[in-house]
Amino acid sequence: MKAFITGATGLVGSHLAAELRAKGHGVVALVRAPSDTDFLRDIGCILAEGDIRDEVQRLAPLMAGCTHVVHGAALVYAAGEWTRVRAVNVDGTRNVLRAASEAGVGHAVHVSSVAVYGPAPGPVDEATAIDSTIPTDDLYARSKREAEEVARGIEERSGLPVTVVRPSAVYGERDRLMTPAVRDIVRLPV
């Protein structure tokens, strides 16, 4: 197996890359300059410089020989910047999955978010219907829902099998979002 990973410098992607490398699988990590790539290089990943906003013709050759694509890159926080969020989370998903199809990749995984369910009155699981009323100011949830629609459309049109996963809050080693936020909250005076 050889996986092409977007978001490999992030929390989920870096742990996935490490796990795949530990099992002897090849990993091609799409990285943007000037991202910190030392960890990925140290574990033996192939680094492919690019951006999910790049054209399909630029991304597809980077995926040559890959059997799987895991698309985890996303813009999580960008308050009030719908154009930017959509360009990364929706158009980026379109570019990556179209490139995967063009490159002959066998399977793609799109990392979405539990946010696509909208405000839920209780627990959610795979059987929960997606709420059609995401608040307009929740740019991340809106973009992730639209990106899922893009992923399903590409799957239907191209035949590329796409699995969508919807994690909730993720934290841990190499986390640059949740753990620092919790640490800052804990440090607040009582």
C-alpha positions, 0 to 999 in steps of 0.5 A: 500500500502507498498512501497520498496524504493531505494534511500530513503536517496536522494532527490526524494526518501526522499520526496516520503517516506515522502509523502507516510508516510503522507498518511498512507502507509508503507515504507521500505527504503533500506539504506546503512551504514553509511547513515544518516537515522534519517529523515526516522526513524523519519517519521516511515519508516522501514529501511532495510540495504543493497545495490542495488548491493547485490544479488537478493537472499539478496534483495528479502526477504527485499521486502516481503509484499511490493506491490510496488518498487520505484527504485531511487538509482543511482550514478549520478557523477563518472567521468571516472569510467564506471565500477562503474557507470554501476555496480550501475545504470545498474546492481543495476537496474537489481538486484532490479527489479529481486528481486521485481519480485521474491518477488511478488511485484505488480508494480515497478517504475524505476526512470531514467532521461531525460538524456536518450534523449541525446543532444536535439536541443529543448524541449523533452517530452514522444513522443520524440525519444531517440537519439542513440548518447549519448556522450561516456563520459556521463556515467550517460546518458549511464547508465540510458539508459542501465538501462531502457533497462534492466527494459523493458527486466525484464518487458517482461520476468517476467510480472512485470509491470514497469513504467519508469519516466524521471525527469530532474534537481531536486532540493529542500529541502534535495538536496545534489547536485544541490542546493549546486552547484547553491549556490557555483556558486552564491558565485563566484565573478562577 
